[in-house]
Amino acid sequence: MSLYDIPLKTLSGDPISLADFRDRAVLVVNVASKCGLTPQYAGLERLQKEYGEKGFTVLGVPCNQFAGQEPGSADEIQTFCSATYGVTFPLLEKTDVNGADRHPLYQELTRVTDAEGEAGDIQWNFEKFLIGRDGEVTRFRPRTEPDAPEVLAAIEAQLAG
């Protein structure tokens, strides 16, 4: 199954898919509101503002699988993200990224290797996958900041192509 064919839902429950972003580079990030890495929301929003008009989108995927760090309802998540970090990028419904109920999107994404050649389960909140306009996927682990040189270089390479 192509990543673009996987049905998704927005945080408000509306149907969406990556096909809606086929002409864009998309950074898919599993996010959480009560994590030590939560300040990465600010960097993700900066990426959205800087590159959004150039063909780039951040897509946040709330997940409560890591120490219960995303316990909120859809409304609570949306309010937190917009009020605390001014998030304007799309958020999907709360999703399992690991385990028996792993969403089909993450069944595909977790097959992608990171810079060390490791694939498999999501390690923690804020793991990032850059899906290029060409459909190729680049994986960045949770502690890689949104504005890390390797992330910026990968985004810029997609937008230049």
C-alpha positions in Angstrom: 0.0 0.0 0.0 1.3 3.5 -0.9 1.6 6.0 1.9 -0.7 8.2 -0.1 -3.5 5.7 -0.1 -3.7 5.3 3.7 -6.9 6.8 5.1 -6.2 9.3 8.0 -8.4 11.5 10.1 -7.8 15.1 11.3 -8.0 15.9 15.0 -11.6 17.0 14.4 -12.4 13.7 12.7 -12.5 14.7 9.1 -11.1 12.3 6.5 -7.7 13.2 5.0 -4.8 11.4 3.4 -1.2 12.1 2.4 -2.5 12.3 -1.2 -3.9 15.7 -0.1 -0.2 16.7 0.2 1.3 14.8 -2.7 2.9 17.9 -4.3 4.5 18.9 -0.9 7.2 17.7 1.3 5.6 16.5 4.5 7.2 16.1 8.0 5.1 13.6 9.9 5.8 13.8 13.7 4.2 11.9 16.5 3.6 14.6 19.1 2.6 14.9 22.8 1.7 17.8 25.1 3.3 16.7 28.3 6.7 15.5 27.2 10.2 16.8 27.9 10.4 17.2 24.1 7.2 19.1 23.8 9.0 22.4 23.2 9.9 21.0 19.8 6.4 22.2 18.8 7.9 25.7 18.6 10.6 24.5 16.1 8.0 22.6 14.1 5.8 25.7 13.8 8.9 27.7 12.7 9.5 25.2 9.9 5.8 25.5 8.9 6.1 29.2 8.8 9.4 29.3 7.0 8.8 26.6 4.4 5.0 26.4 4.2 4.6 28.6 1.2 7.4 26.8 -0.6 5.6 23.5 -0.7 6.2 22.0 2.8 3.8 20.9 5.6 4.3 19.6 9.1 1.7 16.9 10.0 1.4 16.3 13.8 0.2 13.0 15.0 -0.8 13.0 18.7 0.1 9.8 20.5 -0.4 8.7 24.1 1.8 5.6 24.0 4.8 7.0 25.7 4.3 7.4 29.5 0.8 8.7 28.9 2.2 12.1 27.8 -0.8 12.9 25.5 -3.8 12.2 27.7 -6.0 15.0 26.4 -9.1 15.0 24.2 -9.0 16.3 20.7 -10.3 19.7 21.9 -7.7 19.8 24.7 -4.9 18.9 22.3 -6.0 21.5 19.8 -6.3 24.2 22.4 -2.9 23.4 24.0 -1.1 23.4 20.6 -2.7 26.7 19.4 -2.6 28.6 22.7 0.9 27.4 23.8 2.8 27.2 20.6 0.6 28.9 18.0 0.5 25.7 15.9 -1.0 26.3 12.5 0.0 23.0 10.9 -2.6 20.1 10.6 -3.0 17.7 13.5 -4.3 14.1 13.0 -6.5 12.2 15.5 -4.7 10.6 18.4 -3.0 7.5 17.0 -1.1 4.4 18.1 2.4 4.3 16.5 3.6 1.0 18.0 2.1 -2.3 19.0 -0.8 -4.4 17.9 -3.0 -1.4 17.1 -0.3 0.5 15.2 -1.9 2.7 12.6 -1.2 1.6 9.0 0.7 4.9 8.4 3.1 3.9 11.1 3.2 0.3 9.8 4.8 1.7 6.7 6.9 4.5 8.3 8.5 2.2 10.8 10.0 0.2 8.0 12.2 3.2 7.1 15.7 3.2 8.5 17.3 6.1 10.3 20.8 7.5 9.8 22.3 4.5 11.6 20.4 2.1 9.4 17.9 1.1 12.1 14.2 0.6 11.4 11.5 -0.6 13.7 9.4 0.9 16.5 9.0 4.5 17.2 11.4 5.3 20.1 9.6 8.2 21.8 7.5 11.3 21.1 8.6 13.6 18.3 10.1 11.0 16.0 10.1 12.6 12.5 9.6 11.3 9.0 10.2 13.6 6.0 8.1 12.3 3.1 9.6 13.9 0.0 7.7 15.0 -3.1 9.1 11.9 -4.7 7.6 9.7 -2.0 11.0 8.9 -0.5 11.1 8.9 3.3 13.9 10.1 5.6 13.7 9.2 9.3 14.9 11.4 12.2 14.9 10.2 15.8 13.1 12.1 18.6 16.0 14.0 20.0 16.8 15.5 16.6 15.5 19.0 16.8 13.3 20.3 14.0 15.9 22.9 13.1 18.8 20.5 13.1 21.1 21.0 10.1 20.3 17.5 8.8 16.6 18.1 8.9 16.8 21.6 7.3 19.1 20.2 4.6 16.7 17.3 3.8 13.7 19.8 3.6 15.6 22.2 1.5 16.7 19.4 -0.9 13.1 18.4 -1.4 11.9 21.9 -2.0 14.7 22.6 -4.5 14.0 19.5 -6.5 
